[in-house]
């Protein structure tokens, strides 16, 4: 039985509304990424400098260690479908501002390119790598002083940009872990407020 014109109009209007909503989310995501770009790298740099690098397994290599970071942002936790972020228990962190969480979800609707804007201690350098580089048998040869490799999500901020949330996976051979990291601005510097692991090995 063919659909009535009224039913066809309802379907068309629903589809148009959905497309408009999705377009608005994409624009919002792009706007937030642009607005927070410099602060995003300040958050990454503070965490990598104060956390990962202080726990480096081996500082005895010649030259600076290489912090290999995948060159595109990745979604958080084990739930890679963006619509499921709100259901991801790993992102339920005490003291997490609702606006930070919403901003994190919106910021990570799209994968974006990571740029070499990190400020790390002098004994470490950042090397950006594609997924193909990371999976290559030549990985160790190309990055001989690596500490494994890292993937990062985009950073979500609260309205006043005094709280930040992101997700990080760190793979280092047989060890590694993935966690949500909540950062707080204290006296002009970003400091770790909480970490919530979603996996560890």
N, C-alpha and C positions, 0 to 999 in steps of 0.2 A: 504494500500500500504506500503510495507516494506521500511524502511529508507535506503538510499544509504550509502555505506561505508564512503563516504566523510562527510555526515551529522553525522554519528555515531562518526567519528574521532573528529569532531568539538565539539560535546557534551562532549565527553570524555576529550578533552583538556580543555574545559571551566570548567568542574567539577574539574579537577586536579588543574587548576589555582586558583579556588575558595578555595579549600582545602589548598593549599599552602599559600594563603593570610591569611586565618583564623589561620593557624598554626603560621605564622609569628606574627600576632597580639597577640596570646596567649603568645608566647615567649617574645615579647616586654612588655606585661603587667606584666609578672613574673619578668622580668629584672628590670623594673621600681619600682615594689614593693620592691624588694630586695635592690636596690640601695638607695632608699629613706626611708627605714624602720625606722631608728632611728629619722630622721627628722619628719617623719609622726607623731610619738608619741609626739614629742616636740610641734607640731602644735595643736594636740588634747588637750594636757595638758594646753597649754597657753590659749586656748579658754575656756575650762571648768573652769579653775582657775579664769580667769579674767572676764568671762561673766556669765555663769550659776550659779556658786557658789556665786557670789556677789549678785545675785538676788534670792537667796533661800527664799522660802516662810516661812520656820519655822526652826529656829536654836535652838529651846527650847527642842528638843528631847534629851534623855540621850545618851551620846556617840556620835561618829562621824556620820554624815549623810552618807547615802549610795548612790553613783551615780551608778545606775544599767545600764549597757551597754550590749546590745545584742552582743553575742560573734562572730558574722560574719558581715562583711561589707555589706551594702545594697546600691543599686543604688540611684541616686538622684531624688528628686522631686516626682511628681505624675506619671511620665513616667518611669516605671521600665524596659521597653525594651531598651537594651543598644543602639540599632541603632537609637533610637529617642532622645538621649541626645542632638544632634546637633540642634534639633528642640525645645528643652525645653526652653521656654521664661524665666523661673526662673533663668537660668544660664547666662543670658545676663546682666552682671554687668559692670558698668563703670570702666574703668582702668584695666579690665581683659586682661592680656597678652594672645594672641592667643596660644602661646606654653603651657601656664598653662591649658587652656581649652582642648587642644588636649591631654595633659598628664593626665588630669582628666578622659577623656573618656577612654583612653587606660588602665589606672590604674583600672577602675571599670568594665572592661569587665568580670572579674571573681569575684565571692564572695570569700573573704579570711577570715581566722580566725583572730580575734582580740586577742591580747596578753595583759597580765597585766603589761604593761610598762608605765603606766600613772604616772606623778608626780603632785600630787594635794596638796593643803594646808592640814595641820594636822587635821583640823576639818572635813575632808571628806575622805572616802575610796571608791575605785572602786570595784564593784562586777560584774563580767561577768556572763551573764545568757543566756541560750539557749532560743529559741522561745517557747519551751515547758515549761520552767521555768516561762517565762513571762505570758503565758496564763493560768498557773495553778491557781486553787482556793487558793493554799497555798502561792501565791506570797507575800502577806502582812506579813504572818507569817515568811516566810523565809528571807524577807528583811524588817524588821520592821521600819527602819529609812530611807526608800527610798524617793527620790524626783521624783517618777515616774520612767520611764525608757527611755533610749536613744538608737537610732540606728544611726550609722555613716557610711558614705561612705568612700572609700579610698581617699587619698589626692593627688591632682594633683599639680605639681610644674612647675614653669618656668625653663628655662635652667640654670639660675644662682642660683636657689633655694632661691630667695629673695621674691617670691610670692607663695602663696598656696591657693588652692580652695578645699573645701569639702562640703558635705551636711550632715545635722543633722536633725533628727526628735526627738522631746521631747514630750513624752506623760505623762501627770500628772493628771490622772483621767478625770475631766470634762474640763481641760484646756490643752493647748499644742500648738505646732507650728512646722512647718518644714521650713528650710531655707538653702540657699546656703550661705556659709561664705567665704569671701575673706580675707586672712591674708597677712601681709607684714612684712618682717624682718626689724626691726629698732634698730640700735645699739646692734645687737646680740640677740634680743628677738623678738618673734612673737607677732604682735599686729593686732587687728581687723581693716581692711580697709573698709569693706562694708559687709552688710547682706541683702539678698534679700529673703523675705518670700514667700513661695509658698502656705501655708495654716496657719491659726491661729484660735484657738477657745477659 
